[in-house]
Amino acid sequence: MEQLVEELSLLLLNGTLLKEVQETLNELNTPAKSSFLTALRRSIENIKTGDYNSSHGWIQVAMDWSWEQLHAMHWKDLPISYRRLYAYTAILDAMVYCKEERYSNAMEAIDRGLLLGAPVLNDSLQRWGSAVSTVIRETNYKRKGQPEFDEKISSLPTKKLKNAELYPADVINTSVEVLHSPPSLLHFKEDYMKKEKPVLIKGCINHWPAMSNRQWSIDYIKSVAGARTVPIEVGLRYTDENWKQDLMSIGDFIDKFILLESEEKEGEKAKGYLAQHQLFDQIPELRKDICIPDYCCLSLNESAPSDAASSDDVSINAWFGPKGTISPLHFDPQHNLLAQVIGEKYIKLYSPEDTPLLYPHETLLTNTSKVDAEFPDLNTFPLFSKATPLECHLTAGDVLYIPPKHWHYVRSLTVSFSVSFWWK
């Protein structure tokens, strides 16, 4: 921590940070950008004199300006320079909080910079995030008189699920093919990727630290990442009108939606879901606990020089939530390996050939069906009854291969943590 603070202090003193900010601003043709630079300069002057309260005020002025720019257009059309400017304000804000030893505030500033900003200053935000997270964790251990957390203890009891909990009332009895040991790369490519055939592979990730020497539990995740701020989906489905996203710490999310919900009757409150989030880019400590499956190196692109794709080409997302979270029937354009680390899920799949029978939305959510895959309204969607589904019950240690454009509906049967790997 001290080394990072010294490193960033040097960047302030030698003018490197302001030079980078000026270069970034030169890339933009935005009114009032000089006010942003003035606010940063004054905040840095206050940092040098130890006037942290005034520094926070000027940082907030700069942050408010950059926040307005971030929301002035659609995210996909936003020049990355605006995101860099937001990251600079987050770095300064976190630095002042660290000097004040207000580490929880620093952690929130860092995560907002990681979520909304872009890499700057040799990826300082990610490195600082790990350092501050460690300080918070060690402080919590000392406060509770615990030298370490118990990696093996789960906060929630487990129980054997009844068949009625695994599948809907209308059981189809057409299951995905199951392999009880990982296939060779050639077998996987020839029999599943080329044939666009889903397959469930048992025990495929048992070698992961998250499944062995650093076995994940609710306690473990909260201990390692509880202070980190993440986007949480609130609502049953992203297609619902009352669906929204909130930013909150993983610790608060666990307390509010995981632990509390386990004590209440299902359906009494809105579901919270950490869904499709690149958590492992944000929190390297958790990234060390998982491995990219070798199958992600395979490609069906014959023009590619070899099958040895870079790990940088693999998009890794986290899916963490209580029992009953739902991903509506939808498809993704890339190959998908869905790895189950904690808990169990029910999944229903349909071939791309069934697309005309699945009633996709006409605009925006064209990759999402209008039909509730478990409880379809066949009066409104009569053709859906002609579609041919496959079912799958995913348990901890399993990996499900979902070919590109294969429709899939997902419901968690217990508290669940899954990791998806998408690649072309």
C-alpha positions as CSV (number, residue, x, y, z in Angstrom):
1,M,0.0,0.0,0.0
2,E,2.7,2.5,1.0
3,Q,4.6,1.7,-2.2
4,L,1.5,2.5,-4.3
5,V,0.8,5.8,-2.5
6,E,4.5,6.8,-3.0
7,E,4.3,5.9,-6.6
8,L,1.2,8.0,-7.3
9,S,2.5,10.8,-5.1
10,L,5.6,10.9,-7.4
11,L,3.3,11.1,-10.5
12,L,1.6,14.1,-8.9
13,L,4.9,15.8,-8.0
14,N,6.6,15.3,-11.4
15,G,3.5,16.3,-13.3
16,T,3.0,13.0,-15.1
17,L,-0.6,12.6,-14.1
18,L,-1.5,16.2,-15.3
19,K,0.4,15.6,-18.5
20,E,-1.6,12.5,-19.3
21,V,-4.9,14.3,-18.4
22,Q,-3.9,17.2,-20.8
23,E,-3.2,14.7,-23.6
24,T,-6.5,13.0,-23.1
25,L,-8.4,16.3,-23.1
26,N,-6.6,17.3,-26.3
27,E,-8.3,14.3,-28.0
28,L,-11.8,15.8,-27.2
29,N,-13.7,18.7,-28.6
30,T,-15.8,19.4,-25.5
31,P,-17.0,22.7,-24.0
32,A,-15.7,23.6,-20.5
33,K,-13.0,20.9,-20.6
34,S,-10.6,23.6,-19.2
35,S,-12.7,23.6,-16.0
36,F,-12.0,19.9,-15.5
37,L,-8.2,20.5,-15.7
38,T,-8.4,23.4,-13.4
39,A,-10.3,21.4,-10.8
40,L,-7.7,18.6,-11.0
41,R,-4.8,21.0,-10.6
42,R,-6.4,22.6,-7.5
43,S,-7.1,19.2,-6.0
44,I,-3.4,18.2,-6.5
45,E,-2.2,21.5,-4.9
46,N,-4.4,20.7,-1.9
47,I,-3.1,17.2,-1.7
48,K,0.5,18.5,-1.6
49,T,-0.3,20.9,1.3
50,G,-2.3,18.2,3.2
51,D,-5.6,20.0,2.8
52,Y,-7.6,16.9,2.0
53,N,-11.0,18.3,2.6
54,S,-10.6,21.0,0.0
55,S,-9.0,18.4,-2.3
56,H,-12.1,16.2,-2.1
57,G,-14.2,19.2,-3.1
58,W,-12.2,19.9,-6.2
59,I,-12.1,16.3,-7.2
60,Q,-15.9,16.2,-6.9
61,V,-16.1,19.1,-9.3
62,A,-14.0,17.2,-11.8
63,M,-15.9,14.0,-11.2
64,D,-19.3,15.7,-11.7
65,W,-18.1,17.1,-15.1
66,S,-16.8,13.7,-16.3
67,W,-20.0,12.0,-15.0
68,E,-22.1,14.2,-17.2
69,Q,-19.9,13.4,-20.2
70,L,-20.3,9.6,-19.5
71,H,-24.0,10.0,-19.7
72,A,-24.2,12.4,-22.6
73,M,-24.5,9.6,-25.2
74,H,-25.0,5.8,-25.6
75,W,-22.2,3.8,-23.9
76,K,-21.1,2.1,-27.1
77,D,-20.7,5.4,-28.8
78,L,-18.7,7.0,-26.0
79,P,-15.1,7.9,-26.8
80,I,-12.8,6.1,-24.4
81,S,-11.1,9.4,-23.5
82,Y,-14.1,10.3,-21.3
83,R,-13.7,7.1,-19.4
84,R,-10.0,7.8,-18.9
85,L,-10.9,11.2,-17.4
86,Y,-13.3,9.6,-15.0
87,A,-10.5,7.1,-14.0
88,Y,-8.1,10.0,-13.2
89,T,-10.7,11.5,-10.8
90,A,-11.2,8.1,-9.2
91,I,-7.4,7.7,-8.7
92,L,-7.1,11.1,-7.0
93,D,-10.2,10.5,-4.8
94,A,-8.9,7.1,-3.7
95,M,-5.5,8.5,-3.0
96,V,-6.8,11.2,-0.7
97,Y,-9.0,8.7,1.1
98,C,-6.0,6.4,1.7
99,K,-4.0,9.3,3.1
100,E,-6.9,9.8,5.5
101,E,-7.0,6.1,6.2
102,R,-10.6,5.9,5.0
103,Y,-10.1,2.7,3.2
104,S,-13.8,1.7,2.6
105,N,-14.3,5.1,0.9
106,A,-11.1,4.5,-1.2
107,M,-12.4,1.1,-2.2
108,E,-15.7,2.5,-3.4
109,A,-13.9,5.2,-5.4
110,I,-11.5,2.6,-7.0
111,D,-14.4,0.3,-8.0
112,R,-16.4,3.1,-9.6
113,G,-13.3,4.0,-11.5
114,L,-12.9,0.4,-12.6
115,L,-16.5,0.0,-13.6
116,L,-16.9,3.3,-15.4
117,G,-13.4,4.3,-16.3
118,A,-10.6,2.9,-18.5
119,P,-7.0,1.8,-17.7
120,V,-4.6,4.7,-17.0
121,L,-1.3,5.1,-15.3
122,N,-0.1,1.5,-15.8
123,D,-3.5,0.2,-14.7
124,S,-3.1,1.8,-11.2
125,L,-6.8,1.3,-10.3
126,Q,-6.7,-2.5,-10.5
127,R,-3.4,-2.7,-8.5
128,W,-4.7,-0.2,-5.9
129,G,-7.9,-2.1,-5.6
130,S,-6.0,-5.3,-4.6
131,A,-3.9,-3.4,-2.1
132,V,-6.8,-1.6,-0.5
133,S,-8.9,-4.7,-0.4
134,T,-6.1,-6.5,1.5
135,V,-5.9,-3.6,4.1
136,I,-9.6,-3.8,4.7
137,R,-9.5,-7.6,5.0
138,E,-6.6,-7.6,7.5
139,T,-8.3,-4.8,9.5
140,N,-11.5,-6.9,9.7
141,Y,-9.6,-9.9,10.9
142,K,-7.9,-8.0,13.6
143,R,-11.2,-6.4,14.7
144,K,-12.9,-9.8,15.0
145,G,-9.8,-11.4,16.5
146,Q,-9.6,-13.9,13.6
147,P,-6.1,-14.4,12.1
148,E,-7.6,-16.0,9.0
149,F,-11.0,-17.0,7.6
150,D,-12.0,-20.7,7.2
151,E,-12.0,-21.4,3.5
152,K,-14.0,-24.6,4.0
153,I,-17.0,-23.2,5.9
154,S,-20.1,-22.3,4.0
155,S,-22.5,-19.7,5.4
156,L,-25.5,-21.7,4.1
157,P,-26.6,-25.2,4.8
158,T,-27.0,-27.5,1.8
159,K,-29.8,-30.0,1.3
160,K,-30.6,-32.7,-1.3
161,L,-33.1,-31.2,-3.8
162,K,-36.3,-33.0,-4.6
163,N,-37.1,-33.7,-8.2
164,A,-39.9,-31.2,-8.1
165,E,-37.4,-28.5,-7.4
166,L,-35.1,-29.5,-10.2
167,Y,-37.5,-29.4,-13.1
168,P,-40.9,-27.8,-13.9
169,A,-44.1,-29.6,-13.5
170,D,-44.1,-30.6,-17.2
171,V,-40.9,-32.8,-17.2
172,I,-39.7,-33.4,-20.7
173,N,-37.1,-36.2,-20.2
174,T,-34.9,-35.1,-23.0
175,S,-31.6,-34.3,-21.4
176,V,-28.3,-32.9,-22.6
177,E,-25.7,-35.6,-23.3
178,V,-23.5,-36.1,-20.2
179,L,-19.8,-37.0,-20.2
180,H,-18.4,-38.2,-16.9
181,S,-14.8,-37.2,-17.8
182,P,-13.4,-34.4,-19.8
183,P,-13.1,-35.3,-23.6
184,S,-9.9,-34.7,-25.6
185,L,-9.6,-31.4,-27.5
186,L,-10.1,-33.2,-30.8
187,H,-13.1,-35.1,-29.5
188,F,-14.7,-31.9,-28.2
189,K,-14.1,-30.0,-31.4
190,E,-15.2,-32.8,-33.8
191,D,-18.2,-34.1,-31.9
192,Y,-19.6,-31.0,-30.2
193,M,-18.3,-27.7,-31.6
194,K,-18.5,-28.7,-35.2
195,K,-21.9,-30.5,-34.7
196,E,-23.2,-27.5,-32.7
197,K,-24.2,-30.0,-30.0
198,P,-24.6,-29.0,-26.3
199,V,-22.8,-31.3,-23.8
200,L,-22.4,-31.4,-20.0
201,I,-19.0,-32.4,-18.7
202,K,-18.9,-33.7,-15.1
203,G,-15.9,-32.9,-12.9
204,C,-14.3,-30.7,-15.5
205,I,-13.2,-28.0,-13.1
206,N,-12.3,-30.0,-10.0
207,H,-8.7,-29.0,-10.4
208,W,-9.6,-25.3,-9.9
209,P,-8.4,-23.7,-6.6
210,A,-12.0,-22.5,-6.2
211,M,-13.0,-26.2,-6.1
212,S,-10.1,-27.5,-4.0
213,N,-7.4,-25.8,-1.9
214,R,-9.3,-22.4,-1.9
215,Q,-12.7,-23.9,-2.1
216,W,-15.3,-21.2,-2.6
217,S,-18.1,-20.6,-0.1
218,I,-20.2,-17.6,0.8
219,D,-17.8,-16.8,3.6
220,Y,-14.8,-17.0,1.3
221,I,-16.3,-14.7,-1.3
222,K,-17.4,-12.2,1.3
223,S,-13.9,-12.3,3.0
224,V,-12.0,-11.8,-0.2
225,A,-14.3,-9.4,-2.1
226,G,-16.9,-8.2,0.4
227,A,-15.7,-4.5,0.2
228,R,-15.8,-4.4,-3.6
229,T,-18.6,-2.4,-5.4
230,V,-20.4,-4.2,-8.3
231,P,-23.5,-3.8,-10.4
232,I,-26.5,-5.8,-9.1
233,E,-29.6,-6.6,-11.1
234,V,-32.7,-6.1,-9.0
235,G,-35.8,-7.9,-10.3
236,L,-36.8,-11.3,-11.4
237,R,-35.9,-11.0,-15.2
238,Y,-34.1,-8.3,-17.2
239,T,-37.2,-8.2,-19.5
240,D,-39.5,-7.1,-16.6
241,E,-40.6,-3.4,-16.5
242,N,-39.5,-3.0,-12.8
243,W,-36.0,-4.5,-13.4
244,K,-33.2,-2.1,-12.5
245,Q,-29.5,-2.1,-11.7
246,D,-27.9,-0.8,-8.4
247,L,-24.3,-0.4,-7.4
248,M,-23.5,-2.0,-4.0
249,S,-20.7,-3.8,-2.2
250,I,-20.6,-7.6,-2.5
251,G,-20.8,-7.8,1.3
252,D,-24.1,-5.8,1.2
253,F,-25.4,-7.9,-1.7
254,I,-24.7,-11.1,0.2
255,D,-26.3,-9.8,3.4
256,K,-29.4,-8.4,1.6
257,F,-30.0,-10.9,-1.1
258,I,-28.2,-14.2,-0.2
259,L,-28.2,-14.6,3.6
260,L,-31.4,-12.7,4.4
261,E,-33.3,-14.3,1.5
262,S,-32.4,-17.8,2.8
263,E,-34.3,-17.0,6.0
264,E,-37.4,-15.7,4.2
265,K,-40.0,-17.3,2.0
266,E,-39.2,-17.4,-1.7
267,G,-41.0,-14.7,-3.7
268,E,-41.5,-12.2,-0.7
269,K,-38.9,-9.8,-2.1
270,A,-37.2,-8.8,-5.3
271,K,-34.3,-11.0,-6.4
272,G,-30.8,-9.6,-6.6
273,Y,-28.3,-11.0,-9.1
274,L,-24.7,-10.2,-9.9
275,A,-25.1,-11.2,-13.6
276,Q,-22.8,-11.1,-16.6
277,H,-20.2,-9.0,-14.8
278,Q,-16.5,-9.2,-15.6
279,L,-15.7,-9.6,-11.9
280,F,-12.4,-11.3,-12.4
281,D,-10.9,-8.3,-14.3
282,Q,-12.0,-6.2,-11.4
283,I,-10.8,-8.5,-8.6
284,P,-7.6,-10.4,-9.5
285,E,-7.7,-12.3,-6.1
286,L,-10.7,-14.2,-7.4
287,R,-9.2,-14.6,-10.9
288,K,-6.4,-16.7,-9.3
289,D,-9.0,-19.2,-8.2
290,I,-10.3,-20.2,-11.6
291,C,-8.7,-21.4,-14.9
292,I,-9.7,-20.8,-18.5
293,P,-10.7,-24.3,-19.9
294,D,-8.4,-25.6,-22.6
295,Y,-11.4,-26.0,-24.9
296,C,-11.5,-22.2,-25.2
297,C,-8.4,-22.4,-27.4
298,L,-10.4,-24.1,-30.2
299,S,-11.8,-22.3,-33.2
300,L,-13.9,-23.3,-36.2
301,N,-12.4,-20.5,-38.2
302,E,-10.5,-22.3,-40.9
303,S,-8.7,-19.1,-41.9
304,A,-7.2,-18.7,-38.5
305,P,-3.4,-19.5,-38.4
306,S,-3.9,-22.1,-35.6
307,D,-6.3,-23.2,-32.8
308,A,-4.1,-21.5,-30.2
309,A,-6.3,-18.6,-29.4
310,S,-5.1,-16.1,-26.8
311,S,-6.7,-16.0,-23.4
312,D,-7.3,-12.3,-24.1
313,D,-9.9,-13.5,-26.6
314,V,-12.0,-15.2,-23.9
315,S,-14.6,-13.1,-22.1
316,I,-15.1,-14.3,-18.5
317,N,-18.3,-13.3,-16.6
318,A,-19.6,-14.0,-13.1
319,W,-23.1,-15.0,-12.2
320,F,-23.8,-15.0,-8.5
321,G,-27.2,-14.9,-6.8
322,P,-29.8,-16.6,-4.5
323,K,-32.1,-19.4,-5.3
324,G,-34.7,-18.5,-8.0
325,T,-32.7,-16.1,-10.1
326,I,-33.7,-16.4,-13.8
327,S,-32.1,-15.6,-17.1
328,P,-34.9,-15.5,-19.7
329,L,-34.8,-17.7,-22.8
330,H,-32.1,-16.1,-25.0
331,F,-29.0,-16.9,-27.1
332,D,-25.4,-15.6,-27.3
333,P,-23.4,-15.3,-30.5
334,Q,-20.3,-17.0,-29.3
335,H,-19.2,-20.4,-27.9
336,N,-20.1,-20.6,-24.2
337,L,-18.7,-22.8,-21.5
338,L,-20.8,-22.4,-18.3
339,A,-18.9,-23.6,-15.2
340,Q,-20.8,-24.2,-11.9
341,V,-18.7,-23.5,-8.8
342,I,-21.3,-23.2,-6.1
343,G,-24.8,-24.6,-6.0
344,E,-27.1,-25.9,-8.7
345,K,-29.0,-24.7,-11.8
346,Y,-31.8,-25.9,-14.1
347,I,-31.2,-25.1,-17.8
348,K,-33.5,-25.5,-20.8
349,L,-32.0,-25.4,-24.3
350,Y,-33.3,-25.0,-27.9
351,S,-31.6,-25.4,-31.2
352,P,-31.3,-22.3,-33.5
353,E,-33.6,-24.2,-35.9
354,D,-36.4,-23.6,-33.4
355,T,-36.0,-19.8,-33.6
356,P,-39.2,-19.2,-35.6
357,L,-41.1,-21.0,-32.8
358,L,-39.6,-19.1,-29.9
359,Y,-41.1,-15.6,-30.6
360,P,-38.0,-13.4,-30.3
361,H,-38.5,-9.7,-29.5
362,E,-38.7,-7.6,-32.6
363,T,-36.5,-4.7,-31.4
364,L,-33.6,-4.2,-29.0
365,L,-33.8,-7.7,-27.3
366,T,-33.8,-9.6,-30.6
367,N,-31.7,-12.4,-28.9
368,T,-34.4,-12.9,-26.2
369,S,-37.7,-14.8,-26.4
370,K,-41.0,-13.3,-25.3
371,V,-42.0,-16.7,-23.9
372,D,-41.6,-17.9,-20.3
373,A,-39.8,-21.2,-21.1
374,E,-41.0,-23.0,-17.9
375,F,-44.6,-21.7,-17.9
376,P,-45.4,-20.7,-21.5
377,D,-48.7,-19.0,-22.4
378,L,-49.6,-21.2,-25.3
379,N,-52.7,-19.2,-26.1
380,T,-50.5,-16.2,-26.9
381,F,-47.5,-18.2,-28.2
382,P,-49.0,-21.4,-29.8
383,L,-46.0,-22.3,-32.0
384,F,-43.8,-22.7,-28.9
385,S,-45.4,-26.1,-28.2
386,K,-43.7,-27.4,-31.4
387,A,-40.2,-26.5,-30.2
388,T,-38.0,-29.3,-29.1
389,P,-36.1,-28.6,-25.8
390,L,-33.2,-30.2,-24.0
391,E,-32.9,-30.1,-20.2
392,C,-29.9,-30.0,-18.0
393,H,-29.3,-30.0,-14.2
394,L,-26.0,-28.3,-13.4
395,T,-24.2,-29.1,-10.1
396,A,-20.9,-27.8,-8.6
397,G,-18.0,-29.0,-10.7
398,D,-20.0,-29.3,-13.9
399,V,-19.3,-27.4,-17.2
400,L,-22.0,-27.0,-19.9
401,Y,-21.1,-26.3,-23.4
402,I,-23.6,-24.1,-25.2
403,P,-23.0,-23.7,-28.9
404,P,-23.4,-20.2,-30.6
405,K,-27.0,-19.1,-31.1
406,H,-28.4,-21.9,-29.0
407,W,-31.3,-20.6,-27.0
408,H,-31.0,-21.2,-23.2
409,Y,-33.1,-20.5,-20.2
410,V,-31.5,-20.6,-16.7
411,R,-32.9,-20.8,-13.2
412,S,-30.9,-21.2,-10.0
413,L,-32.1,-24.0,-7.8
414,T,-30.0,-22.9,-4.8
415,V,-27.6,-20.1,-4.0
416,S,-25.4,-20.3,-7.0
417,F,-22.1,-19.0,-8.5
418,S,-21.3,-19.7,-12.1
419,V,-18.6,-18.6,-14.4
420,S,-19.1,-18.3,-18.2
421,F,-16.4,-18.3,-20.8
422,W,-17.3,-16.9,-24.2
423,W,-15.1,-17.1,-27.3
424,K,-15.3,-17.1,-31.1
